[in-house]
Amino acid sequence: MIIAQLSDFHARPHGRPAYGFIDTNAAIGRAVDAVLAMQPRPDCVLVTGDLTDCGLAEEYAIVREQLARLPMPVYVVPGNHDRRENFVAELSEQHDYLPKAGFLNYAIDAFPVRLIGLDTLVPGESGGALSAESEAWLAQTLAEGSGRPTLIFMHHPPFRVAVDGMDGILCRVSPGFAGLIARHPEIERIVCGHYHRPIQRRFAGTIGYVAPGTAHQVALDLRPGTENQMIMEPPAFAVHAWDPEAGLVSHLQPIGDYGAPRPFTLDPAYPGQPQAALADA
């Protein structure tokens, strides 16, 4: 099973670039093109929040049009730049697995890896939270999973990443959340967006993974007390490949044209080359 994870589209009304200069809509198109070019194509695509920049209906229309180009199932969760009511109103027809009311939590059991999407949106806040209702739902959903390999996806990371600007806007969870995750070793990953950087760490007996954005990134700054700043580092998306023997393996795929793959041609002096090749060198 192959899962592509896209994150942080930040779609804008046409003609109004994000932050005054970033064409995020074109970046969404390039990201979708990159997924379509994969061989083999992914079995499904996850979009881990911030589908839009301001949660406007016209922004969701742009996202809806781009995601409709993907022939495989696409699963979306909201981020802090989204508006839950518009998210549902504009996307639920195309994505009928979304709950029609309340928190947008759901489980997908159609694949070898079980997918659990969590809604961490807190209206008006940059940070997020997993509500007591959502955490109870997660506990029940995990209990019903019969130990199947599971991937949890959400916008806000529920763990610290040693960057002050990011750790101030993480997902607030209950004191028992880490214990809940640790009691379910079938959880292969908790994958997130929000931080616009590739990040991974061990968390509660599993691996926490953050995917970069499809347009702009957040500059890496490990100095204490600093605030987040954007940087136009290369966009990318994550690819999570499931194999029964290897488990879930995560890759980072840059978005862009970097030329065609070429074979490695070893220098005759490379260690291990036949002696005849060395003699001819």
N, C-alpha and C positions, 0 to 999 in steps of 0.2 A: 504494500500500500504506500502510495506517495501523496503527501499532503503539502501543498504550497501555502505559505502564510504571508499575506500582504498586510501592511499596517499603515495607518496614519495618512490617508489620502488627502485630507483637508481640501476637498472640492470647494470651488468658489463659483459665484455667478460669472458667466462668460464676460470677459473684458475687465474683470476686477481681480487682479492677481493677489495671492496671499501675501500679507505683509508689505504690499505695495510693489513687489517685484518678482514673485515666484509663480510660475505658470504650473500650478499643481494639477490642473486638469490635463494638460499634455503629459505630465508625469504619470498620471493614472493610466492613460492610454499606452504609454511605453511599458508600464508594469504588466498590463494585461497582454500586450504583445509578447513580452518575455515569457509569460506562463504558456501562451499558445505555442511558442516555439520549442518548448521542452519536449524531449524525446526520451522515454515515453511521457505522455502528458500526465499530470497529477490526477489522482482519483477524485480529489476534491480540493477546494480552496477555502481557507479561513481568512477573514478580514477582521483584524483585532482592534477595531475602534477608530474614532475620529475619521469617519467616512467623509464628513463635511467639516468646514471651518467654523460655520456659525449655525448649523442645524436648520438651514432654510430649505423650503420645499424645492426651490429651483436647484439648489446644490444636490439634493437627493436625486433629482431627475437626471443629473449628469452622471452620478454614481450608478444609478439604475441602468442607464444606457450602456455604460462601459461593462458592467458585470454581466449584462445580457449577452455579451460576446463570448463568454466562457461556456463551453458545452458541458462541463462537469458541474456537479452540485457546488454551490457557494454558500458558506455559513458566516453570518455577520453578527457582531456584538457592538453595542454603542460605547463611545468614549466621552470624555468631558466636553469636547467640542460639538457633540451631537445633542439633539433635543429628542427625548424619548417619544413624545407624542407624534412628532413629524417623522421620526425614524420608522415607527410602526405604520403610520398613515401612508407613507410614500414607498415603503419597501415590502410590506406584508403580502401584497398580491404576488410579487415575484418570489418571495421567501416565506412560504406558507407555514413553515415550522415555527415562526415567531409567535409567541403568545400575544393575544390581542389586547391584554391589559396587564397591569402590574409589572413586576420586574421581568426583564427579557432573558430568563434563564431557560435552557432547554438541553436535552440530550439526544444524540443521534446514534442509533444502534445499527446502521446499515453497512458498516465496514468492519474489517478485522480489528481495528482500533476504535474503541468507543470515544466519541467526542462529546464533551460537556462544555457548553458556552455559559459564561457568567456575566451578569450585568452589574457593573461597578460604578455606574454613573450617579453622581450627586449633583443635581441641578445647581448651576451657579458656582461650582467649585472646580479648581484645576485638579485637585486630588480626588480620590475615589473612596468608596467603602463597599464592603460586602455586608448587606443588612442582615439582621438576625433571621429574618424570613428566608433570605437567599441561602444563608449558611445551613439552616435547617433543611431546606430543599436539597442542598448539595449532599448533606449527610445521608438523607433518605435515598437519593439517586445513586450514590456510591454503594450503599448497602444492597441495592437491587441489581448491581452490576455483575454479580457472581464472579468477581475477580478477573474480569476481562481486561486486557490491556486498555488503558485509558489515557486520553490527553485532555487536559483542562485548558480552555483558552478564555482570556479576559483582557480588558484594555490595560488597567492599572496593575503593575506588579505588586504582589502582596509581600514583598521582601525588600530589604535595603540593598543598595548596590554601591555603597562607598562613595557616592557623589552627593554632596549636600543639596545641590539644586534639585536633584531628582528625588532624593529621599524625603524631601519635604512635601512631595505631592504623590506619594505612593497610595496603595489601597489599604485603608484601615480595616483590620479584621479583628475578631474577638481573640482573647487569650487562648482559646481552645482550637483555633483554626489550624495551627501547625500540627497539633496532635491529631486532628482529624485526618489531615493529609498523610501523616506518618503511619496511621493505622491502615492505610490502603497502599501497599507496595505495588499494586498494579498500575498506579499513576506514573506514567512514563515521563511526562513533562507537564509543567504549567507554563504555557506560552502566552506572552503579553506583547503589547506595543507601548505607546505613550512616551517613551524616553528617546525615540528616534536614534537609537544606537544599537549595535549588536552587543549583547551582554548575556552572560550565563553565570550561574552559581548553584551550588548545592543548597537545597532548602527542604527541610522537613522530610528527609529521606528520598527526595526526588531531585529533579533538575529544574531550576527556574531559568527560562529563556526569554530574552527580549529581542524582538526583530527591529531592524532599522525602518525608517520611513521610505516611502516611494518617491519623495521629492527632497525636502530639506532634512538635515540632521541636527542634533544638538552637539555642540562642541564638547569634547572630553576635557573636563577640568576637575582635577582631584584635590585642588586647594580647599581647605576648610572655609566655609562661609561664603562661597561664591554663588552667584545666580546663573541660571541657564542662559546660554546664548546660542543662536543658530549658526550653522556653517553649511556650506554647499559641498559637503563631501559626497562621494558617489552614492546614489540610491541603491537599494538592494532589497531582496526578500529572502525568507527562510524556506528551506525545503526539508521536511521531516519524512524520512523513509523508514518504514516498518518492515522488519524481517523477523520471523519467529525465532531464529537463532541469535541474531545480533540485537534484537530489541529495536528501539527507536533511535535512529541516528539523525542528527541535525546538521544541515549544510547551509552556508550562506551564499546566495547567488547574486552577484552584482547585476544591475540593470544598465544596459548600454551596449554599444557595438565595440568589441575589443578584438575583432578579427576572427577568422576561422581557426578552429583547433588545428594544430600541426604536430606531427610526430616528433619525438625526441631523437636527435641524431647525436650519438655519443662520440666524443673525441677519442681517437685511437689510444691515447694515454690514460683513459679512464680506467680505474682499478677493475680487474676482472676481465678485461678485453683479451681475446686470444693472442698468444705470443706472435703469431704470424702477422696480425694487424700492427703490432708494435714494431716488428721488423720492417714492415713496409712504410712506416711513418717517417 
